[in-house]
Amino acid sequence: MPPDTAELTTTLHRPAATTEEYIERVGKLAPMLAAAGEAIDIERELPAPVIAAMVDAGLFRLLMPRSLGGAELLPAHYVPIIEALARIDASTGWCVNQNSGCSMTAAYLASEVARDIFGGPRGILAWGPGPGEARVAPGGYRVTAKWAFASGSHHATWLGCHVPVIEADGKPRCNSDGSPVVRTMLFPKSATEFTDIWHTIGLRGTGSDQYAVKDLFVPEGYSVNVLSRKDIPAREPALLYRFSSLSMYAAGFAGVALGIGRGMLDSFIELARDKIPRGARVTMRNNNVIQSQAAQAHAKLSSARRWLLGSLEDITAAVAERGHISIEERMTIRLAATFCIHQSVEVVDMLYEAAGSGAIFNINPFERRFRDIHSVAQQLQGRQQHFEIVGAHILGLETDTSWL
């Protein structure tokens, strides 16, 4: 029996871990993650020992089908794990969420293809946006494109890209409604060329560099219609795959933001206990303004979190009964996720300012979280436009559903 197959067979016979057990595993990794924080930020990637430990803990298989040894966690059971990781290190939480969303692709692939990509313990997929095309060829496609922002690509073993399909005669392939057909192409990372572009203010450890392929042949079986915004049935029957990866990305990145916010509050409470500001006679925590700010931070994070997780629980129950997710439910996930991100930004900004001049020094835990949360908010997931889209829907107007 090949090593990868043996590993998969062993994994399949393990009982499924619970959210609490995964969070306990994160807790055991916490000292390593915290100690690696500065290196993650400087080296702009997750260190190999950290990746190895997370692979061993099953943290890249949270949304993968059970048939591949994954956890197949439902949304409200998944988000707290991402939050727990980001509470320690934002880039780690971001990468695990990105790679986990990509791994949902396994549910749409033929079993032998899914096993080729994800069957081994280091079967990790990453992808990002960018222009390109997949030209139809005998048995598959010839792909030429360049993409950026492939979070987690440094430790991934496979990469993907979402590109429009071009017929052999040069004409775009279209859906019945006239929209272009977009398929996700999957290929080994070794087939790509990377360009080092990820020099950013925050989320530095995600290593979201640019990568490109030129005239790369991708077999038909290694392409999938997963981000077309159409209701494509998955090969896997599990309830999780009634949700799109778009919704799971939204919820998971909201978990990243909540983790950053909660980590900031943890550090602020510790600071307030001991710091006596210049000109003051007592520690910060004895100041009534500081007390009010700590309470507001806790309320903002807790209420946003409760709404997100409660909505995910309610929606999951409805989807289980109905068999599919509705547009209203997808709107709710997007709105709750975006709200979490913006509430977390408010918390981090308030506590950063309250922490005083010490917050600007690298030695303290505040400046990195400040940079990280603003990088989260600048990404697609934190767009103010999401509020407009959901607001238009609430007001009975037709609106863009591309990112639901």
N, C-alpha and C positions, 0 to 999 in steps of 0.2 A: 504494500500500500504506500503511495507517495506520501512524503512528509506532510504536505498541505492537507491532503485528504484525511490523514490520521488525526491531524490537529482539529479539523472540522468535525470529524466523527466524535472525538472526545468532547468537544464543546457542545454538540447537540444533545449529549446525554446529561449535561449539567442542568440543574433546575434553574429556572429564570430568576434572576436577582430582582429585588424590589428597589424602588427609588431610595428608600432609606439605606439599603445596603450599598448602593452606588455612592450615595452621599458619604457614607462611612468610609468607602474607599478613597473618595476625594479628601476626606479628613486625614487619612493616613499619608496621602501624598502632599498635604499642605506644607510641611516643613521644607520638602524638596522644592516645591513650586515657589514658595516665598524666598528661599535662598537663591533661586535662579532668576528672580525678577530683574535684577540689574543686567545680568548677562542676556536675558531675553530681549531687553530694551536696546542694548548696545549692539548685539550680534544680529538683531532683526530676524530671529527665528527661534523656535523652541529647541533647546538642547537635546541631543540624542538620548541621554539618560532619562529625561523627562518623557520623551516620546515612548521609549521602551516601557517605562513604568505605566503610562496611560494605556498602551496597547495591552499590557498584562492585566490591567484592571478592567478591560473591556469598554473603555470610554469612547472608542471610535465605532462601536457597534450598537449604540443605543437605539437607533432607528432602523437597523438592518433586520431583514426577515429572520425569524427563528429557524427557517430551513437552512440558513447559512451560519447559524450559531449566534445570531443577533438577539437583542433584547426585545425588539418590537414594542418599545414603550409608547403608551398613549400620550397625547400632548401634555396634559396636566401633570403627568408623572415624569415627563422628560425635562421640562423647563427648570424645575428646582435644581437639577444636577448641573445644568449650564450656569445657573445663578451661583451655585456653590463654587464652581471653578473660577468664575469671573470675580467673585468676592476676594479671591486670593490673587489672581492675575488675569487681567482683561484679555490679553492676547490669547492665552490658553483657552479661555471660555469661548472666544470668538472662533478660533480654529476648530475646536471640537464641534461647535454648532454648524459651521460651514461644511466640514467633512461629513457630519451626520446627515445633513440635508441632502448632500450628494449621494450618500449611500442608499437613500430611498429608491434610487434608480434601479437597484437590484430587484425590486419587486416587479419591474416592467420588462426585465430581460429573460431570455430563455435560460433555463437553469444551468446549462453548461457554460454559457457566457458569464452569468452572474458568479458562478464558482471560479471561473478563470480570473475575474477581476477582484472579487471580494473573498474568495475561499481561504486564502492564506491569512495568517495573523496580522500581516502588514498590508492587507488589502485596503488601501485608503485612496479615495478619489477626491480631486479638487477641480474646480473650474472657475471661470470668470467671464466678464462681458468683453465684447470687442467685435469689430467688423470681420467678415469673411464669407466664405461660401463652401457648399458641398456639391460638387458637380457629379451628376449620376454617371456611373461607370459599371461595366459588367461585374456583378456580384457585390456592388457596394458603391462607394463614393470616393472621389479625389478631393481632398480638403486642403484649402489654402486660406490661412487667416492669421491674425495676430490678436491676442487677448491680454487684458491686464486685470489686476486685482484678484488673482487666484489665491485667495487666502488658504493657508495650509499646504501650499504646493511644495514647499521645501521638504516636507516629510511624506508627501503623497507618493504612491507608486503608479497611479494612473491619473490621467488628466482628461478633461472633457471640454466641449465647446458647443454652444447653441448657434447654429448657422442656418440660413435659408438654403433650401434645396434648389439647385439649378439643373434643368434637364440637359441632356447631352447636346441638344441643339441651341443651348444658350438661353432658353426661356425659363423664367422662374416657375416653379411648381406652386400651384395655388389651391387653397381649400375651396369648398363649394361657395363660400361667401366672398371669395375673391382675395382673401388675406393670404400672405405667403406661408407656405409650409416650412416650419422650422423644426429641425431635428437635432438632437444632442448626439454628437460624435464622441466616442470613447476610444482612447489609445494609450499605450504605455508611455510613461513620462520620458523614457529614453528616446522617444521619437521626436521630442520637441527641442527647441532652442530657447534658452532663457535670456532675458535682459534684466539687469539689476536696476529697477526703478523705484523700489520701495523705500524712499527717504521721506519720512512723514513726521508730524508732530506727535502722533499717538498711534496705538495699536501696532507699534513697530514690530513686535514679535510675530505678527501674522505672516510675515514674509510674502506679501501679496505682489509678487513680481510679474513682469510681462513674459509671455511665452508665445511661440509661433511655430507653425508647421507650413510646409510648402509642398503641394501636390502629394500629400500623404494619402495612401489608400486605406480606407476604413471599411471593413466588411459590413454588409447589411445588418448582420446580427449584432454588431457593436454600435448600432445607432438606435435611438429610441425617441419616441414622441412624448417627452416628459414635461416640458415647460411651454407647451403650446396654448395653455389656458383653456384647453378643451377637456371634457370629462372622459378621459381615456381609462378604461378599466385596467387595473393591475392584474398581473398573473397570480399574485399572492392574495388570498382571501381575507387577510387580517384587517381588522377595523382601522388600524393606523393608516392604511393605504387608501382610505376614503378621503383622507386629507391630502392636499397637494404639498409638495415641498415648499412652495411659496408661503403657505400658511405656517408651516413648521419653522421656516427661516424667520418669519416675522415674530412668532412667539419666542423662539430661541434667542434671537438678538435682543428682544425685550428683556429676557432673562440675563443677558450679558450686562445690559444697562442697570438693571436692578442690583446685580451683584456688585458693580462698580459703586453704585450709590450706597449700598449697605456696607461695603468695605470702607468707604470714606467715613461713614458715620461711626463705625467701629474705631477707626483711628482717631477721629475727633473726640470721642468719649474718653479715650486714653489720654489724649493731649490735655483735655479740659480738666482732668483729674489732678494733674501735676503742674501745669504751667501757670505761673503768676505773671501776667502781662506787665510790661514796663509801666510804672506809675501806679499799679494796683497794689492792694494789700492782701488780697485773697486769690485763690486759684480761680481759673476761668469758670469752673462748674458752679461756683457760688454767685455768679453774675446772672441776674434775672433775664437779660437779653439772650445770653448763651443757653439758658434753660429753655426759653421759648423756642429758639432755633433748633435745638435738639429734638424737642417735641414735634415741631412742624416737619422736620426731616423724617422722623419715624412715621408720622401720619401719612405723608406723601408717598413714601415707599410702600408702606403696608397697604394703603387703600388701592394704589395702582396694581400692586401684586395680587391682592384679593380679587379685584375685578378681572384681571387677566386669567388667573387660575380658575376662578369660579365660572367664567364664561367658557373656558376650555372644557371643564367638567360637564356643564350643561349641554354644550354643543356635541360633545362626544356621545352623551346619552341619546340625544336626538338623532344623530347620524346612525347610531346602532339600531335604532328603531325604524328609521326611514330608509336607510341604505345608501344615502348620499348626502353631501353637504350642500346647503343652500347658499345663494348669493348673499342673503342677509347675514348668515353665519360667518361667511368669509369676510364680509364688511366688519363685523364685530371683532373678529380676530385682528384684523389690520388696525382698527381704531384703538383697541385696548393695547396692542403692542406699541403703537406710535405714542400713545399717552404715557405708557411706562417709560419710554425713552426720554420724553420731554420732562416728565416729573423727576426723573433721575438727574437730568442736567441741572434742573433748578436746585435740587438738593446739593449736588456737588459744588455748584457755584456758590451757594450760600455758605456752606461749611468751609470752602477754600478761603473765602474772604474773612470769615470769622476766625480762622486759624492764625491769621496775622502773617508777619513777614517770614516766619519759619517755614511756611508752606511752599515758598519758592525754591527751597534747597532740595537737591536730589536725594540727600540723605533721609529726608522725611517722606512718608508715603502719600503725601497729598498731591504733589505736582504731577506725578505720573497718572494718577487717577483723573486729575483735571484734564490732562492731555488726551487720555483714553476716551473719556465720556464725550468730549467734543469731537473726537474722530468718529465715534459711533453715530452721533447726531448728524454729522456731515454725510454719512453714507445714505444709500437708497432707503434703508429701513427707517431713518429718522426724518424723512422729508415732510415739511409742512403741507405739501400737496396732498398727503394722505388724509389730512383733516378735511380739506376741500372736497375730495372725492366722496368721502363718507357723508359729509354734510350735504352735498348735492343729492345723494341718494336719499337721505332722510327727508329732504325737501321735495322729493318726488320728481327729480330731474334725471335725465339720462346722463350717465357718467362713465368715465374710463374704468374698466375692470382689469386692466393689464397686469396689475401688481397685486391681485387678490388670489 
